[in-house]
Amino acid sequence: MFKVTPRAAEQVVAAAEQGGTSGMALRLAAQQRPDGSIDYRMGFDEGTEDDIHFSCEGVQVVIAPEYVPLLDQATLDFVEIEAGDFQFIFLNPKDTAYVEPSEN
């Protein structure tokens, strides 16, 4: 199942509040590139009855069924890439670009 870290959930909620989309679900999508890496998309949206709906860390998430195989076992995190540069990242062992996070 897809996971959202507490830090990412906090930022998703803040982004929804700032963008006037509070109450909408976080929609996730993924597409595999020819080199095996995965292109990720996310945004706020209303879910449909065909979507997979779940809650993680207080964030309502929707995923269209065709994206579930690529997103299963992935984690959305919010990390500092460089000093002062925070970004959402997807940690996904199915992605050829995935690097196991180090324990610091």
N, CA, C and O of each residue as an XYZ file, in Angstrom:
416
protein
N       0.833     -1.184      0.000
C       0.000      0.000      0.000
C       0.877      1.247      0.000
O       1.987      1.225      0.533
N       0.405      2.296     -0.573
C       1.097      3.579     -0.633
C       1.088      4.223      0.753
O       0.111      4.100      1.491
N       2.181      4.910      1.107
C       2.284      5.579      2.403
C       2.621      7.055      2.211
O       3.233      7.449      1.217
N       2.210      7.853      3.180
C       2.555      9.266      3.257
C       3.230      9.471      4.607
O       2.672      9.094      5.637
N       4.424     10.062      4.619
C       5.101     10.301      5.889
C       4.402     11.443      6.629
O       3.720     12.256      6.004
N       4.562     11.510      7.942
C       3.960     12.615      8.690
C       4.408     13.985      8.175
O       3.599     14.909      8.097
N       5.677     14.123      7.827
C       6.179     15.414      7.320
C       5.515     15.768      5.990
O       5.145     16.922      5.770
N       5.361     14.783      5.102
C       4.695     15.033      3.820
C       3.226     15.374      4.044
O       2.692     16.272      3.393
N       2.570     14.663      4.959
C       1.156     14.920      5.236
C       0.959     16.348      5.721
O       0.011     17.018      5.310
N       1.839     16.816      6.584
C       1.748     18.184      7.088
C       1.846     19.186      5.935
O       1.118     20.178      5.912
N       2.729     18.933      4.997
C       2.906     19.840      3.862
C       1.743     19.760      2.874
O       1.363     20.769      2.278
N       1.179     18.566      2.699
C       0.016     18.412      1.817
C      -1.154     19.217      2.373
O      -1.834     19.930      1.635
N      -1.381     19.100      3.677
C      -2.469     19.851      4.315
C      -2.227     21.353      4.171
O      -3.151     22.103      3.858
N      -0.982     21.796      4.399
C      -0.659     23.221      4.272
C      -0.874     23.703      2.838
O      -1.407     24.791      2.625
N      -0.462     22.897      1.852
C      -0.630     23.273      0.441
C      -2.115     23.375      0.084
O      -2.521     24.274     -0.653
N      -2.916     22.456      0.606
C      -4.356     22.495      0.333
C      -4.975     23.758      0.920
O      -5.804     24.406      0.281
N      -4.572     24.100      2.127
C      -5.104     25.312      2.761
C      -4.692     26.560      1.985
O      -5.514     27.446      1.752
N      -3.431     26.632      1.586
C      -2.933     27.800      0.842
C      -3.582     27.905     -0.534
O      -3.819     29.008     -1.025
N      -3.869     26.769     -1.155
C      -4.428     26.772     -2.500
C      -5.944     26.790     -2.554
O      -6.530     26.773     -3.637
N      -6.583     26.825     -1.391
C      -8.042     26.844     -1.362
C      -8.674     25.516     -1.754
O      -9.811     25.481     -2.223
N      -7.940     24.427     -1.565
C      -8.461     23.104     -1.938
C      -8.634     22.195     -0.717
O      -8.644     20.971     -0.849
N      -8.769     22.792      0.463
C      -9.002     21.993      1.666
C     -10.240     21.129      1.460
O     -11.236     21.575      0.890
N     -10.166     19.916      1.919
C     -11.289     19.000      1.777
C     -11.219     18.146      0.525
O     -11.962     17.173      0.395
N     -10.337     18.498     -0.393
C     -10.170     17.673     -1.596
C      -9.108     16.612     -1.328
O      -8.234     16.787     -0.480
N      -9.201     15.519     -2.060
C      -8.243     14.424     -1.905
C      -6.968     14.721     -2.683
O      -6.970     15.495     -3.641
N      -5.891     14.097     -2.256
C      -4.628     14.160     -2.987
C      -4.664     13.043     -4.036
O      -4.687     11.860     -3.698
N      -4.667     13.437     -5.304
C      -4.675     12.445     -6.384
C      -3.234     12.174     -6.803
O      -2.446     13.092     -7.034
N      -2.913     10.870     -6.896
C      -1.585     10.441     -7.312
C      -1.676      9.677     -8.618
O      -2.639      8.950     -8.861
N      -0.667      9.848     -9.455
C      -0.579      9.112    -10.712
C       0.884      8.815    -10.987
O       1.769      9.509    -10.486
N       1.138      7.792    -11.778
C       2.509      7.410    -12.113
C       2.533      6.765    -13.485
O       1.597      6.077    -13.892
N       3.631      7.008    -14.186
C       3.792      6.395    -15.506
C       5.246      5.967    -15.644
O       6.165      6.720    -15.324
N       5.435      4.747    -16.124
C       6.794      4.255    -16.301
C       7.381      4.778    -17.603
O       6.756      4.696    -18.660
N       8.584      5.314    -17.509
C       9.309      5.828    -18.671
C      10.023      4.667    -19.368
O      10.179      3.598    -18.778
N      10.455      4.865    -20.609
C      11.158      3.787    -21.338
C      12.407      3.268    -20.610
O      12.762      2.098    -20.753
N      13.074      4.135    -19.830
C      14.286      3.691    -19.122
C      13.980      2.963    -17.814
O      14.903      2.549    -17.112
N      12.690      2.799    -17.474
C      12.295      2.087    -16.263
C      12.034      3.000    -15.079
O      11.436      2.572    -14.092
N      12.474      4.257    -15.158
C      12.176      5.182    -14.071
C      10.693      5.546    -14.129
O      10.019      5.288    -15.126
N      10.204      6.134    -13.071
C       8.775      6.437    -12.972
C       8.576      7.943    -12.862
O       9.262      8.620    -12.097
N       7.633      8.451    -13.634
C       7.227      9.854    -13.601
C       6.010      9.954    -12.688
O       5.009      9.274    -12.912
N       6.090     10.793    -11.668
C       5.020     10.927    -10.682
C       4.272     12.232    -10.872
O       4.851     13.255    -11.239
N       2.973     12.177    -10.617
C       2.113     13.368    -10.667
C       1.253     13.377     -9.418
O       0.849     12.327     -8.919
N       0.977     14.574     -8.919
C       0.062     14.688     -7.785
C      -0.601     16.049     -7.817
O      -0.035     17.029     -8.301
N      -1.809     16.086     -7.292
C      -2.576     17.314     -7.228
C      -3.847     17.050     -6.447
O      -4.119     15.914     -6.056
N      -4.622     18.090     -6.220
C      -5.864     17.939     -5.467
C      -7.013     17.730     -6.435
O      -7.087     18.375     -7.481
N      -7.905     16.824     -6.076
C      -8.969     16.437     -6.991
C     -10.103     15.799     -6.205
O      -9.936     15.379     -5.060
N     -11.258     15.738     -6.849
C     -12.386     14.974     -6.313
C     -12.211     13.529     -6.777
O     -11.901     13.287     -7.943
N     -12.404     12.592     -5.893
C     -12.315     11.188     -6.275
C     -13.559     10.742     -7.026
O     -14.626     11.345     -6.906
N     -13.405      9.681     -7.799
C     -14.548      9.069     -8.480
C     -14.821      7.715     -7.851
O     -14.013      7.220     -7.065
N     -15.941      7.119     -8.186
C     -16.256      5.817     -7.593
C     -15.316      4.726     -8.095
O     -15.194      3.684     -7.453
N     -14.650      4.941     -9.226
C     -13.700      3.954     -9.751
C     -12.334      4.031     -9.080
O     -11.557      3.079     -9.159
N     -12.028      5.147     -8.423
C     -10.728      5.333     -7.777
C     -10.576      4.445     -6.551
O     -11.552      4.002     -5.947
N      -9.315      4.203     -6.208
C      -8.982      3.591     -4.932
C      -8.890      4.749     -3.941
O      -8.139      5.697     -4.169
N      -9.642      4.684     -2.848
C      -9.691      5.743     -1.838
C      -9.110      5.202     -0.536
O      -9.443      4.093     -0.119
N      -8.240      5.986      0.109
C      -7.753      5.611      1.435
C      -7.216      6.864      2.139
O      -7.008      7.907      1.520
N      -7.006      6.727      3.417
C      -6.472      7.817      4.227
C      -5.139      7.372      4.807
O      -4.993      6.236      5.258
N      -4.164      8.282      4.790
C      -2.853      7.991      5.356
C      -2.350      9.243      6.050
O      -2.237     10.296      5.423
N      -2.049      9.143      7.327
C      -1.567     10.282      8.113
C      -2.530     11.468      8.031
O      -2.101     12.622      8.058
N      -3.838     11.182      7.932
C      -4.839     12.233      7.895
C      -5.073     12.849      6.526
O      -5.864     13.784      6.397
N      -4.394     12.338      5.497
C      -4.558     12.835      4.135
C      -5.421     11.843      3.362
O      -5.123     10.649      3.321
N      -6.496     12.347      2.748
C      -7.318     11.507      1.881
C      -6.596     11.375      0.537
O      -6.239     12.379     -0.079
N      -6.383     10.148      0.090
C      -5.635      9.874     -1.140
C      -6.537      9.142     -2.114
O      -7.299      8.263     -1.714
N      -6.458      9.498     -3.392
C      -7.159      8.758     -4.444
C      -6.158      8.407     -5.535
O      -5.298      9.204     -5.910
N      -6.305      7.181     -6.027
C      -5.449      6.688     -7.101
C      -6.342      5.937     -8.086
O      -7.130      5.082     -7.683
N      -6.222      6.250     -9.362
C      -6.947      5.488    -10.382
C      -6.359      4.073    -10.403
O      -5.150      3.909    -10.241
N      -7.193      3.058    -10.598
C      -6.730      1.670    -10.522
C      -5.521      1.351    -11.406
O      -4.686      0.528    -11.030
N      -5.416      1.985    -12.566
C      -4.307      1.660    -13.464
C      -2.945      2.100    -12.920
O      -1.914      1.630    -13.401
N      -2.924      2.993    -11.926
C      -1.659      3.461    -11.358
C      -1.241      2.705    -10.102
O      -0.110      2.850     -9.636
N      -2.135      1.910     -9.559
C      -1.855      1.195     -8.318
C      -0.626      0.293     -8.435
O       0.192      0.299     -7.515
N      -0.444     -0.486     -9.510
C       0.744     -1.351     -9.564
C       2.073     -0.591     -9.437
O       3.016     -1.106     -8.835
N       2.161      0.611     -9.987
C       3.410      1.378     -9.894
C       3.564      2.076     -8.544
O       4.689      2.316     -8.103
N       2.462      2.404     -7.886
C       2.522      3.157     -6.634
C       2.471      2.281     -5.388
O       2.776      2.751     -4.292
N       2.093      1.021     -5.538
C       2.063      0.108     -4.398
C       3.481     -0.010     -3.833
O       4.433     -0.195     -4.591
N       3.624      0.092     -2.544
C       4.886      0.018     -1.803
C       5.704      1.309     -1.864
O       6.821      1.345     -1.348
N       5.177      2.365     -2.479
C       5.881      3.642     -2.547
C       5.509      4.508     -1.345
O       4.490      4.289     -0.689
N       6.358      5.492     -1.077
C       6.145      6.420      0.027
C       6.362      7.843     -0.471
O       7.333      8.125     -1.173
N       5.448      8.734     -0.101
C       5.612     10.159     -0.379
C       6.238     10.800      0.848
O       5.720     10.662      1.957
N       7.353     11.503      0.657
C       8.024     12.178      1.758
C       8.266     13.633      1.371
O       8.131     14.004      0.205
N       8.619     14.441      2.344
C       8.947     15.845      2.136
C      10.285     16.063      2.812
O      10.380     15.992      4.037
N      11.333     16.330      2.019
C      12.689     16.366      2.549
C      13.435     17.617      2.095
O      13.050     18.280      1.132
N      14.502     17.915      2.811
C      15.382     19.012      2.439
C      16.446     18.456      1.499
O      17.322     17.702      1.922
N      16.367     18.831      0.222
C      17.300     18.350     -0.801
C      18.657     19.018     -0.618
O      19.689     18.347     -0.589
N      18.649     20.335     -0.497
C      19.822     21.144     -0.180
C      19.382     22.151      0.864
O      18.186     22.315      1.104
N      20.315     22.811      1.474
C      19.977     23.768      2.534
C      18.870     24.718      2.080
O      19.040     25.482      1.130
N      17.735     24.656      2.775
C      16.609     25.536      2.480
C      15.749     25.124      1.300
O      14.775     25.810      0.989
N      16.078     24.024      0.634
C      15.325     23.554     -0.545
C      14.565     22.284     -0.182
O      15.115     21.185     -0.240
N      13.293     22.443      0.193
C      12.447     21.313      0.578
C      11.583     20.904     -0.603
O      11.056     21.756     -1.319
N      11.437     19.598     -0.808
C      10.639     19.086     -1.918
C       9.939     17.785     -1.531
O      10.387     17.042     -0.658
N       8.819     17.539     -2.220
C       8.188     16.236     -2.116
C       9.016     15.264     -2.948
O       9.461     15.597     -4.047
N       9.219     14.066     -2.420
C       9.890     13.013     -3.179
C       9.102     11.714     -3.034
O       8.409     11.503     -2.038
N       9.216     10.862     -4.021
C       8.613      9.535     -3.979
C       9.720      8.521     -3.775
O      10.683      8.481     -4.541
N       9.585      7.710     -2.753
C      10.515      6.613     -2.493
C       9.808      5.345     -2.947
O       8.820      4.924     -2.346
N      10.321      4.742     -4.010
C       9.617      3.625     -4.619
C      10.612      2.571     -5.090
O      11.365      2.810     -6.034
N      10.624      1.405     -4.442
C      11.561      0.356     -4.849
C      11.313     -0.175     -6.268
O      12.164     -0.875     -6.817
N      10.167      0.147     -6.862
C       9.881     -0.279     -8.236
C      10.475      0.671     -9.275
O      10.469      0.372    -10.469
N      10.983      1.809     -8.821
C      11.530      2.841     -9.698
C      13.026      2.590     -9.882
O      13.752      2.454     -8.897
N      13.495      2.527    -11.132
C      14.925      2.283    -11.376
C      15.788      3.428    -10.842
O      16.986      3.239    -10.633
N      15.210      4.601    -10.619
C      15.944      5.743    -10.069
C      15.953      5.732     -8.541
O      16.529      6.629     -7.926
N      15.331      4.743     -7.926
C      15.211      4.676     -6.466
C      16.564      4.386     -5.833
O      17.315      3.518     -6.279
N      16.849      5.143     -4.777
C      18.034      4.910     -3.964
C      17.560      4.725     -2.534
O      16.842      5.572     -2.001
N      17.952      3.634     -1.915
C      17.556      3.342     -0.538
C      18.029      4.473      0.369
O      19.212      4.811      0.357
N      17.119      5.073      1.164
C      17.539      6.166      2.041
C      18.499      5.661      3.099
O      18.355      4.555      3.618
N      19.489      6.498      3.410
C      20.462      6.121      4.454
C      19.931      6.559      5.806
O      19.193      7.539      5.913
N      20.309      5.835      6.815
C      19.907      6.159      8.189
C      20.946      7.096      8.768
O      22.047      6.658      9.100
N      20.628      8.371      8.899
C      21.566      9.349      9.470
C      21.105      9.751     10.830
O      21.753     10.567     11.485
